Amino acid sequence: MDKIITIFDTDPGIDDAFALSFLHESEIFDVKMVSSVAGNVALANTTRNLRGLVKAMDWDVPVYMGAEKPILGPQILAEEFHGVGGLHGYRFENEDLAPLCDKSALEAMVEILEANSDVLIIAVGPLTNIATLLIARPDLKSKIKEITIMGGGVGMGNTTPAAEFNIYADPEAAHLVFNAGIRVNMLGLNVTTQTSYDLDMHELFKKSDKKINQTLADIMDRRIAKTGAEENYTTFMHDTLAVMYHTHPEIFKSQMVHIEVETKGEFTRGMTVADMRPLPKGNKNINFVTDINHFKQIFMEVLI
């Protein structure tokens, strides 16, 4: 079976690091590029983290730098959760960084789409780079088979009561992507909060002899220590689900729904508003993923 030609866009970030490793360990993807975007932390730090993680995996994949700011509106970061550097004080030394390609993420995406069809884009940060691509080259939309995102949430938020971080950080970009006429698989808080990373799993990462797992364990040690929950820690592996959705589609449930992104509301900016009525007024533009089974088993089998 032919591998899936894939573009992976990310803002590492702790759970992004695990998603990258899961992507690398999975055999169904032909990853043409990975790109950074400002999101969890500023672009310089997401790019540095991406380069360091790629090098720690000994992964020969081109790394590109993407957008520094949202396409419109103020910049929103999540430094209070991920630390200013993005990995809670873990910093890759200069000699431990994969090369950064000279071209921009936009230029690289254009080249890949011009040369290929049925391309999968997986985006686990704000959708700034993807929206920028669609604005610059709308003629390439037909080359994109689908876009799978970690983002959004129906009836729930985490950055605000109404909005999930990746959408809230650039709602104009998300609005553009959701309405581009491309299939979008939305793995938001409704499904990602059904996952967990707990101390039993953490101990297995600490015992692993893989270099990347030692790095991930070190990063998580710092996160756990910061929370003060060393004896009862758990967190969500949000971003990994955007990759797992393609490696193990049978463990997910989803439905096509009409979803719009709120860009103007004082209290609801960044909200993903789903029309769940039997006869929605808009077209069913989003594949809304709602449930998952067997996450922990698959997560550990692939990564350990």
N, C-alpha and C positions, 0 to 999 in steps of 0.2 A: 504494500500500500504506500502511495506517495505521502511524504511528510507534508505537513501544513506549513506553507510559507507564512512566517509570522514576524510582525513588528511588535516589540514590547516597550512600553513607555511607562516610566516609573519615577518616584520621588523618595528614594530611600532615606530615612524611615526604617523602623524595626520590622514590621510585618512584610514590608516590601522585600527585605533581605531574604526572608524565608521563601517568598514567592519566586524570587530570582533563582534560588537554589532548586526549587521544585520544577521550574521551567527547564533548567539546565539538565536535571536528572531524568526528565521525561523524554521519551524517544520519538514522539509523534511530531515534534516541531522542527521545522527548518528555520531557525531564527536568523533573519538577515541583518538585524540591528537591534540594539537596545539604546534607549534615549532617556535623558534626564529632563525633568521639569521642576520648576519651583513649586513647592507645596508644603509637605511636612516641615521642611526647613528651606532656607534660601538656596538658590540655584547652585552657587559655588559648592555648597556642602552636599546637596543631593548628587551632583556630578562626581565629586570626590568619592563619596560612598559607593556610587555605582561602579566606578573604576576599581576601587579596592575590592569589592565583592566579586567582580568578574575575574580579577587576578587571583583571588583566593580560591576560585574554582578551577583555575588553569583553563579558562574558557576562551577559545579563539573566536570572539564575536566582536564586530565593530561597535564602538561606543561613541555616541554623539551627544552634544549638549543642546538642550532645547530652550524653551522660553523662560525668561527671567521674571516676568510679571504677567498677571492675567490680562486678557485682551481688553477688559474694561473694568473699572472699579478698583477699590483698594486691595493691596496685597494682604492675604490672610495666611499666616503660618501656624504650625502646631508645635512650636518649639517647647512649650510647657510640657508636652507629653514625650517628645522624642529627644529633648535636649537641643541646644543651639546647633550642635554639629550633626544632629540627626540620629546618632547611635549611643546616646547617653554617655558621652565622653570617650567612647572607643574611637580612635583615629588611626587611619591607615597612613603609614609612612610613605614618603614620596617614592621609594624604591618598590613599594607594594601596590602600585597603581597600574592598571592596564592603560595602554595608550589611548589618548583621546583623539578622535579623527578631526581633521581640519574643517570639514564641511559641517553645516548646521544640521540639526535633526530634521528640519523641514526639507532641506536639499536632499538628504539621504532618503527620506520617505518618498519624495517625488521620484527619485531614480529607481527605487525598488518597485513602485507602482507602475512606472512607465515600462518596466522590463517584465512584469509578472501580472497574472490575473488571480482571482480568488484568494486574495491576501487577507489574513486574519490580523486585526490590530487588537492587542490586549493592552488596556490602559488602566493602571492602578493608582494614578494620582489625579490631580485636576486635569481637565480635558483641554487645556490651553494648546498644546502642540497639535492635537487632532483637529481642533477647530481652525487653527491657523492653516493647516494643510487644506481643509475644505474651502476656506476663504481664498487661498492662493491658487488652488488648482481644482475647482469644482468638476472639471472634465475627467478627473481621475476617480470619481466616486464609484463608477462602474467596476473598477478594478478591486474594490474592497468587498470581500464576501460578507464580512460581519465585523462588528466592533464589540468586544466584550469588556465591560468595565466593572471595577469595584467602585461603587458609589451609590448615593441616594438611599432612600428608605421611605416606605409608605406608612404614614402615621407615626413616624418616629425620627429623631435626629440625635446627633451627638455633640456637634459644635454649638448648635442652638436647639431649643425644643423641637424645631421644625426641620432642621437641615443637617445633613451629613457633611463631613468636612470636605471631601473631594469636590462635591457639587457646590458647596458654599464658597469655596476658595475661588471659583470662576464660574458662576452660574450662567453668564452670557455664553461662555464656551459650551457648557453642557446643553443649553437651550439650542444652540446651533447644531450640535451633534445629534441630539434627539430628533430634530426635525429635518435631517439631511436626506431622508429617504433610504437610509442604510439600516439593515437589521442591527439592532443594539440589544445585547444581552446584559441586563442590569442585575448584578449581584450586589445588593445593598444590605443595609443593616438587618433587614428582615431575615436574611439567610445567614449572613456572616456572623451574627451573634448566636448562631447555633453551633459554632465551633468553639474549641478551647485549646489552649496550650497550658498544661499544668506541670506541677513539680515532678511527677513521675516521668513525663515526657522529657522534661529538662534534664533529668539525671541521665537519660539515655543519650542525649546530645553531648553531654559533658564526657561521657565514656567513649564516644565515637572517635575513631582514628582518622576520620576525614578532616582535612584542613579547614574546609568551609564550615563543618559542624562545630569545630573548636572555636572558630570565629563567632558563629551564631550563639554558641553557649556563653562566650565571654560577654557579648552584647546583652544577652538576656540576664546574666548575673548582675550587670549594672542596673538594668531596669528593675529587677526584683528587689535589689538593695534599696533603690530609690523609693519604692512603694512602702517599704517596711513590712512587707507581707511574706517574709522568707519561709514561713511555715504553712502558709495557706494561699499560695499565689496561683492565679489563673488569668489568662488574657485571651483575646480573640485573634485568630489568624485570618483577618479579613481578606488580605490581598491574594493569598494562596488560592482562594476559591475561584478567582478569575481564570487561573491556569487549570485547576482541577476540573472546572466545568467542561473542558475539552478532552482531558485525559480519561475522565470517568463520568460521562454525561448521564449514565443510567442511575446515578445516586441522587440526582437532582429532580425537583419538580418545578415547573414554571407554567406561566400562562401569558398570552399576548394581551396587552393592556394599553390603553391610551394614557400616556404620561406627559405632562408638561413641567417645565422648570420655572419656578417663580423667580423673577429677576427684580421686582420692584417693591415688594411688601416690606414694611418697616419691621415686622416680626416674622415674616415668612420667606425672606430672601433666601434662595438656595433650596427651597422645599421642592421635592419631587411630588407633584400632585397627580394622583392616579384616579382616573374615572372608572370606577368599578361597577357602574350601573349596567344593567342588562343591555341597554341600548345607548352606548356612549356616543357623544356628538362627534368626537374626533376619531381618526383612524387608529387602529391598534398598532402603535408604532414601536412599542418596547416589549421584548421578551422578559417579563418580570419573574425572576427566579425567587421562589418562596421557601423551599425546604431542601434539606440534605440529610442523607444517612451515611454512616460508616466513615465519617471524616477522619477520626483519629487513626483508625486502622490504616487507611490509605496514606495519610500524611506521613506516618512513621515508616511504612513499608517503602515508600519512595525515597525518603530522606536519610534514613539511618542505615 
